[in-house]
């Protein structure tokens, strides 16, 4: 099925959601602001523009500043598209695509012209967007009402067939980059050069990736959100961790791989963690608890630590002592979609009832029950982080660790392997593996 074939049902679903929440909250319409450029302090330059995810949920316009959607859930949605007359910058003309026919389109050449399109009396109209000062200047009283946002965020976890196809394409683009990055690593390139290889293969700029790519060699792989990109190659290439995604029509992919430069114990550890990751993927089933899956994987990582001689005790003892967190300090994964860490992960219902994560696992990014048409990342990790290891060595549980074996792995940093999964009723769809990334 093409995007054009899938799109009508997507818009119909969003219309139904809008109609439901408007009726429930006694509102007439949602007014969704795409956003505007933000200026650098004391400068005439702007930060990279990131469109309001509520806006790009409806249509694939990710660079449309000062544009608006007016939606009442019944009539054809109205798109107010900002297309200025400007000789300083390239003006992005209104695209002619499969989605145009589903909107009543008005083009404005000045951002302030939105005042002439919106009704004078904004009662019953809810503004959704980042720029509160704009909403207030326009006369909105209802600005980002929490019950509306909770409803929309809760239901955004259920991806339409159109959204799923966008995410398959996003994964396919990212896989091209990952393959190019691996080749650059094996050729002995620097982190900076590997990043450039990735961007060239994906045809993305730094600002177009859904998040700042993590391109880490050797011990830098132990820094969970490493983005420094060293320009000098290390004395020897030992390991490479890349956490990098792509965007397609505003939908993110989020993929991680770890490689060893030589076939050694670290390479064997990567293979074992890959098996563990795929086992966790198999545990994603409708009705299952993501929290329980995380805890089961947490214990599995303890078994890996035991198998490879990093522990002097069995995995169950290490689990009870809480020391596995030293080696796996983050959550198993998160919802994925219009944002890398997509919304709604802690909601029990469309009212936004919050479901806490266990106290022992504070970094989990979702506590929600797994359901069909949800999309997740699965990304277990095993790291040798100096600061966490120092805390453990100074604790009462220090003798549970084989420090000689741990010290041998410090120069390699750590391992994370991450795939993007669509949960179907009968099976899980691993978009990353389907795109031919082992």
KEVO-229889 format. One line per 8 residues: number of its first residue (from 1); their letters; for each residue x, y, z of C-alpha. Coordinates in steps of 0.1 Angstrom, whole numbers, padded with zeros to 4 digits, m for minus. Example, Ala and Ser with C-alpha at 12.3 -4.5 7.8 and 13.67 -1.06 7.14 Angstrom:
residues 2
1) AS) 0123 m0045 0078 | 0137 m0011 0071
***
This chain:
residues 438
1) XXXXXXXX) 0000 0000 0000 | 0013 0035 m0009 | 0012 0064 0014 | m0015 0080 m0008 | m0037 0049 m0003 | m0031 0048 0035 | m0035 0085 0042 | m0073 0089 0039
9) XXXXXXXX) m0079 0064 0068 | m0052 0083 0088 | m0070 0116 0085 | m0103 0100 0092 | m0089 0085 0125 | m0075 0119 0135 | m0108 0136 0127 | m0126 0111 0150
17) XXXXXXXX) m0101 0117 0178 | m0106 0155 0174 | m0144 0151 0174 | m0143 0130 0205 | m0121 0153 0226 | m0139 0184 0215 | m0173 0170 0225 | m0159 0158 0258
25) XXXXXXXX) m0143 0191 0267 | m0172 0212 0253 | m0150 0229 0227 | m0156 0240 0191 | m0122 0236 0175 | m0085 0229 0179 | m0062 0255 0165 | m0027 0239 0160
33) XXXXXXXX) 0002 0263 0155 | 0032 0248 0136 | 0055 0271 0155 | 0079 0299 0146 | 0116 0304 0144 | 0134 0311 0177 | 0161 0338 0175 | 0195 0333 0191
41) XXXXXXXX) 0199 0357 0220 | 0214 0391 0208 | 0216 0378 0172 | 0196 0378 0140 | 0201 0341 0134 | 0176 0314 0144 | 0179 0281 0161 | 0170 0250 0139
49) XXXXXXXX) 0132 0249 0135 | 0114 0220 0150 | 0077 0218 0140 | 0050 0212 0166 | 0044 0174 0166 | 0006 0179 0168 | 0009 0198 0135 | 0029 0172 0116
57) XXXXXXXX) 0006 0144 0129 | m0019 0156 0104 | 0003 0162 0074 | 0040 0159 0064 | 0050 0195 0066 | 0081 0196 0089 | 0095 0230 0078 | 0063 0251 0077
65) XXXXXXXX) 0068 0279 0101 | 0039 0303 0111 | 0013 0279 0097 | m0019 0267 0113 | m0045 0239 0114 | m0081 0246 0124 | m0099 0214 0132 | m0135 0208 0144
73) XXXXXXXX) m0136 0170 0137 | m0165 0172 0113 | m0157 0197 0085 | m0126 0194 0063 | m0096 0206 0083 | m0084 0241 0074 | m0047 0246 0067 | m0034 0281 0068
81) XXXXXXXX) 0000 0279 0051 | 0026 0307 0055 | 0044 0314 0022 | 0061 0348 0025 | 0075 0370 m0002 | 0112 0369 0007 | 0144 0375 m0013 | 0167 0367 0016
89) XXXXXXXX) 0157 0331 0020 | 0144 0303 m0001 | 0107 0302 0003 | 0092 0267 0005 | 0062 0267 m0019 | 0031 0248 m0009 | 0037 0212 m0020 | 0013 0195 m0044
97) XXXXXXXX) 0009 0161 m0029 | m0016 0133 m0020 | m0027 0151 0012 | m0037 0185 m0003 | m0073 0174 m0012 | m0080 0166 0025 | m0076 0203 0036 | m0093 0236 0029
105) XXXXXXXX) m0061 0256 0022 | m0055 0293 0026 | m0021 0308 0019 | m0009 0338 0039 | 0022 0359 0030 | 0025 0376 0064 | 0025 0358 0097 | 0001 0383 0113
113) XXXXXXXX) m0025 0376 0086 | m0037 0347 0107 | m0057 0372 0127 | m0079 0377 0096 | m0085 0340 0093 | m0094 0331 0129 | m0127 0342 0143 | m0126 0374 0165
121) XXXXXXXX) m0142 0356 0194 | m0120 0326 0203 | m0144 0312 0229 | m0145 0275 0223 | m0112 0275 0203 | m0082 0258 0220 | m0047 0267 0210 | m0022 0239 0208
129) XXXXXXXX) 0014 0250 0205 | 0046 0262 0220 | 0042 0300 0217 | 0020 0311 0246 | 0027 0348 0239 | 0013 0344 0203 | m0018 0326 0216 | m0024 0354 0242
137) XXXXXXXX) m0018 0381 0217 | m0044 0365 0194 | m0070 0364 0222 | m0071 0327 0231 | m0083 0319 0266 | m0079 0281 0262 | m0042 0274 0257 | m0029 0238 0257
145) XXXXXXXX) m0057 0225 0279 | m0044 0195 0298 | m0074 0173 0293 | m0071 0178 0255 | m0034 0171 0255 | m0038 0140 0276 | m0064 0126 0253 | m0044 0133 0222
153) XXXXXXXX) m0011 0120 0237 | m0027 0088 0250 | m0042 0080 0216 | m0010 0089 0197 | 0005 0057 0210 | m0017 0038 0185 | m0002 0042 0151 | m0023 0042 0120
161) XXXXXXXX) m0013 0021 0090 | m0001 0053 0073 | 0021 0061 0103 | 0035 0026 0104 | 0045 0029 0068 | 0062 0062 0074 | 0082 0046 0102 | 0092 0017 0079
169) XXXXXXXX) 0106 0042 0055 | 0124 0061 0083 | 0140 0028 0094 | 0151 0021 0058 | 0168 0055 0056 | 0186 0051 0089 | 0198 0016 0080 | 0217 0031 0050
177) XXXXXXXX) 0235 0054 0074 | 0243 0026 0098 | 0258 0005 0070 | 0280 0034 0059 | 0290 0042 0094 | 0301 0006 0101 | 0322 0007 0069 | 0338 0040 0080
185) XXXXXXXX) 0346 0025 0115 | 0363 m0006 0100 | 0383 0018 0077 | 0397 0034 0108 | 0379 0068 0105 | 0374 0093 0132 | 0341 0099 0150 | 0336 0131 0130
193) XXXXXXXX) 0342 0113 0097 | 0319 0084 0106 | 0292 0110 0114 | 0297 0126 0080 | 0294 0092 0063 | 0262 0086 0081 | 0247 0119 0071 | 0257 0115 0035
201) XXXXXXXX) 0241 0080 0033 | 0209 0092 0048 | 0209 0126 0029 | 0202 0143 0062 | 0218 0173 0077 | 0227 0175 0115 | 0195 0194 0121 | 0173 0169 0102
209) XXXXXXXX) 0181 0138 0123 | 0155 0132 0150 | 0181 0136 0177 | 0218 0142 0180 | 0236 0111 0167 | 0258 0092 0192 | 0290 0082 0174 | 0314 0068 0199
217) XXXXXXXX) 0347 0050 0197 | 0362 0029 0224 | 0357 0042 0260 | 0334 0070 0247 | 0308 0042 0242 | 0304 0042 0280 | 0289 0078 0278 | 0252 0072 0273
225) XXXXXXXX) 0245 0105 0254 | 0279 0111 0239 | 0279 0137 0211 | 0313 0152 0211 | 0326 0137 0178 | 0363 0137 0182 | 0383 0148 0151 | 0413 0127 0159
233) XXXXXXXX) 0414 0090 0156 | 0423 0070 0187 | 0456 0051 0189 | 0437 0019 0181 | 0401 0012 0171 | 0386 m0012 0196 | 0349 m0006 0196 | 0322 0015 0180
241) XXXXXXXX) 0287 0024 0193 | 0263 0043 0170 | 0229 0054 0181 | 0214 0073 0151 | 0180 0076 0135 | 0164 0093 0105 | 0132 0112 0097 | 0106 0105 0071
249) XXXXXXXX) 0076 0128 0069 | 0082 0138 0105 | 0084 0102 0119 | 0115 0091 0137 | 0136 0060 0137 | 0160 0053 0166 | 0186 0025 0160 | 0217 0015 0178
257) XXXXXXXX) 0245 m0009 0170 | 0278 m0018 0186 | 0308 m0033 0167 | 0342 m0047 0177 | 0372 m0040 0156 | 0386 m0075 0162 | 0371 m0109 0170 | 0377 m0111 0208
265) XXXXXXXX) 0358 m0113 0241 | 0341 m0080 0234 | 0329 m0093 0201 | 0315 m0124 0218 | 0298 m0101 0243 | 0281 m0082 0215 | 0268 m0114 0199 | 0254 m0124 0233
273) XXXXXXXX) 0237 m0091 0238 | 0222 m0093 0204 | 0206 m0126 0213 | 0193 m0110 0245 | 0178 m0081 0226 | 0159 m0103 0202 | 0146 m0123 0232 | 0133 m0091 0247
281) XXXXXXXX) 0116 m0082 0214 | 0098 m0116 0215 | 0084 m0106 0249 | 0066 m0076 0234 | 0030 m0090 0233 | m0004 m0074 0235 | m0015 m0072 0271 | 0020 m0076 0285
289) XXXXXXXX) 0036 m0051 0309 | 0065 m0032 0295 | 0078 m0028 0331 | 0078 m0066 0336 | 0096 m0070 0303 | 0122 m0045 0314 | 0127 m0063 0347 | 0130 m0097 0329
297) XXXXXXXX) 0156 m0082 0306 | 0174 m0067 0336 | 0178 m0101 0351 | 0189 m0115 0317 | 0217 m0090 0317 | 0227 m0102 0351 | 0230 m0137 0336 | 0252 m0124 0308
305) XXXXXXXX) 0274 m0107 0334 | 0277 m0141 0352 | 0283 m0160 0320 | 0312 m0137 0310 | 0328 m0138 0344 | 0321 m0102 0355 | 0304 m0114 0387 | 0316 m0135 0416
313) XXXXXXXX) 0280 m0144 0425 | 0250 m0157 0406 | 0227 m0134 0386 | 0199 m0137 0412 | 0221 m0126 0440 | 0234 m0096 0419 | 0197 m0088 0411 | 0187 m0088 0447
321) XXXXXXXX) 0217 m0066 0456 | 0208 m0041 0428 | 0242 m0041 0412 | 0231 m0049 0377 | 0221 m0013 0374 | 0258 m0004 0374 | 0261 m0021 0341 | 0226 m0014 0328
329) XXXXXXXX) 0216 0020 0342 | 0188 0030 0317 | 0154 0017 0306 | 0147 m0011 0281 | 0132 0013 0256 | 0103 0037 0248 | 0074 0046 0225 | 0085 0059 0191
337) XXXXXXXX) 0067 0080 0165 | 0065 0117 0158 | 0091 0122 0185 | 0120 0099 0194 | 0107 0095 0229 | 0071 0097 0220 | 0044 0108 0244 | 0019 0088 0264
345) XXXXXXXX) 0042 0062 0278 | 0031 0067 0314 | m0006 0070 0308 | m0031 0045 0321 | m0060 0061 0303 | m0070 0090 0280 | m0075 0112 0311 | m0037 0110 0317
353) XXXXXXXX) m0037 0089 0348 | 0000 0085 0356 | 0015 0050 0362 | 0047 0052 0381 | 0077 0030 0373 | 0092 0009 0401 | 0115 0028 0425 | 0143 0005 0415
361) XXXXXXXX) 0140 0013 0378 | 0136 0051 0377 | 0148 0056 0342 | 0122 0036 0324 | 0105 0057 0297 | 0072 0038 0297 | 0050 0020 0322 | 0021 0014 0299
369) XXXXXXXX) 0006 m0020 0290 | 0017 m0031 0255 | m0011 m0031 0229 | m0014 m0036 0192 | m0004 m0009 0168 | 0020 0006 0193 | 0056 0011 0183 | 0086 0007 0207
377) XXXXXXXX) 0123 0006 0208 | 0140 m0023 0225 | 0175 m0013 0235 | 0192 m0032 0263 | 0227 m0022 0272 | 0258 m0033 0291 | 0284 m0007 0299 | 0316 m0002 0319
385) XXXXXXXX) 0311 0033 0332 | 0339 0046 0354 | 0318 0067 0377 | 0292 0039 0384 | 0319 0013 0388 | 0337 0035 0413 | 0305 0038 0433 | 0300 0000 0433
393) XXXXXXXX) 0337 m0006 0442 | 0333 0016 0472 | 0300 m0001 0483 | 0294 m0031 0505 | 0288 m0052 0473 | 0323 m0047 0458 | 0332 m0083 0463 | 0304 m0094 0440
401) XXXXXXXX) 0324 m0082 0410 | 0354 m0097 0393 | 0373 m0064 0389 | 0400 m0078 0367 | 0375 m0089 0341 | 0357 m0056 0343 | 0389 m0036 0340 | 0397 m0055 0308
409) XXXXXXXX) 0365 m0042 0292 | 0368 m0005 0302 | 0387 0005 0270 | 0357 m0008 0250 | 0331 0014 0267 | 0299 m0006 0264 | 0273 m0022 0242 | 0238 m0012 0232
417) XXXXXXXX) 0217 m0028 0205 | 0184 m0012 0195 | 0156 m0022 0171 | 0123 m0005 0163 | 0092 m0027 0167 | 0056 m0025 0156 | 0033 m0047 0178 | 0007 m0065 0158
425) XXXXXXXX) m0020 m0088 0172 | m0004 m0119 0158 | 0033 m0110 0157 | 0059 m0083 0161 | 0073 m0065 0131 | 0110 m0057 0135 | 0113 m0028 0111 | 0151 m0025 0116
433) XXXXXX) 0159 m0062 0108 | 0134 m0061 0079 | 0155 m0032 0065 | 0184 m0056 0065 | 0205 m0044 0094 | 0219 m0073 0114
***
